[in-house]
Amino acid sequence: MNKKMYLCCGPSGSSKTTLANKVYTEQIASSRTCVICSTDSVWQESSPEQKYLFSLNGLSIAHKLNQIKCEVAMQQKIDCIIIDNTNLDYQSFSPYIELAIKNEYEISFLVPNTTWLTNKEILFQKNVHNVPMKTIERQIEKFNKLDFADLNNKIEVMRETYRLSGIFQSVFKEDN
């Protein structure tokens, strides 16, 4: 079985975490090792109440911590890694895509198949982190611009570039 990375994407409240948990359960039931990497988990307070304590000032650090968790999982050769973030543009995806390519993981996108995927009112009601309506509206706009065919093409170009760079490195090592 190949190593696989799933990249969740969708606006807040679209059931990304529910989908991530479903895939996680399926992977574990299939006797595969699996981990969910979620930037939201950085904001969970370590207390019985598990309060969500978001800080915009710490967002870039939280994303970096999540990327490190992903990289560690890859070093441990975890079969399946699920990135449970909003991921609404190439910039959000790219650190994970680069790690997946470097560590030879297949990449798939997980998009919730909900009837409210782009319904701002329902997303606002369903999101559990009190994301403001204006932010949800921006997320929907970014989500609607996602071109998965283009993303997959970029991934293949990156994969080929990485493969060729390894070939060139080995050729230069042989010349020494």
N, C-alpha and C positions, 0 to 999 in steps of 0.2 A: 504494500500500500504506500502511496506517495504522501509526502508531507503536504499539508494544505493550510493556507491562510484564508480566512473569510474576513472581508472588510464590510462591516455594516455601514449603511448610509441612509440618511433620511432626516427629516426635521424632528425636533424635539416633540415627544408625544406620539410618534408614529409606530411605536412598539418594537423598536430596534432591540432593546434588552430582552424582551419576551422572545423574539426570534433568536437572538444569540443563545439564550438559555435552552431553547428547544434544540438547536443544532448541537450544543454542548452535550445535552442528555443523549441525543442520538449517537454521537461519537463515543461517549463513554459506554453506552449499551453495545456498541460494536467493538468493544475492547481496544479502543484507541485512546492514547493519552491526549488530553485536551485542556486548554486554559483559555479563559476569557480575560482580555486586557481591556480595561475600561478606564478612561480618564476620570469618569464620575466616581470610581472607587477611591480615588485620591481624596475626594471631598467628604467621604463617609467618616464621620467621627467614630473613633474607637470607644464606643460606649454601648450600653444595652439598648439605648434609644436609636442608635445608628443615625443620628442627625446628619443632614446634608448641609455642609458649610462651604458653599461656593465662594471663591474670591477671584474676581476678574484680574487683580494684580498678580495672582499666582498661576494664572492659566498656562502660560508658556512652560513654567516649571512642571506643572501637573502633566502636560502633554509629554515633556521630556521623560519624566518618571515612567509614564506608560510605555513609551518607546523602549526604555531600558528593560522594563518587565518583559516586553515582547522579545527583545534580543536575548535575554537570559533564557527564556523558554526555548528559543531556537538553539542556543548552545547546549541545552539539556535534551535536544532532539525530540521535543514534544511533537506528536503527530499532527495535531490540529490546533491552530491558534486563531481565536476569534477577536477581532478588533471591534469593540463595541463603543464607537464614537459616532458623532454626527457625520463627519467626513463628507463635506459638501463641495469640495473642490480638489483639484490635483495637488495643491500645496498640502492639504490635510492628509491625503493618501500617500504622498511620495516617500516620507521616511519609512513607512511600513512596506511599501512596494520595494524600495531599495534593499531593506533587510530580507524580504522574501526572496528576491532574486539572488542575493549574495549567498543565502543559505539553502537555495534550491527548493523553495516551497512553491506549489501551485497557488494561484491567486484566483479567488472568486468573490464576487460582490453579493452581499445579502441586502436586499431591499424588502422591507415589510410589504406584504400584499394586503394592506388594509384599505378599506373604502374611504378612510379619512386621510390618506397619505399627504394630500395637499389642501386639506380643508382647515384653514387657520382657526376657525372657531372650535372645532372638535380637538385639534392638536393642542390649543391653548387649555382646554378643559382637561385633557388627558395627560399633559406633561406633568411629571411629579416633582419637577425642580423649580417651579414658579418662574419659568422663562417668560419674559415679557412678550406681549403680542407683537410689538415692532420687530423683535428679534426673530420670532417665528415667521413673520412675513418675509424677512430677509432670507431666512433659511429656505423657505418654499421657493423663492426666486432663484436662489443658487441651485437648489435641487433640480428645478425645472431646466436649468442650463446644462446639467450633467449629460455628457455624451459617453455612454459606456463603450460604444464601438471605438471611439477615439481613445478612451482610457486603455482599452485592451490593446490597441495598436501601439500606444506609447509603452506599455509594459513589454510587448514583444521586441520593440526597438531597444529598450533598456536591457532586456535579457540577452539579446544578440550582442550588444555593445559590451556587456560584462563578459560574455563568453569569449569574444574576440580579444578583449584586453587580457584575459587569462592566457590565451594562446600566444599573444605577443610577449607577455612576461616570460612564459616558459621558453620561447625562442631565444630571447635575450639572455636568459640564464644559461642556456646550452652554449651560447657563443663565448662565454667566459671561461 
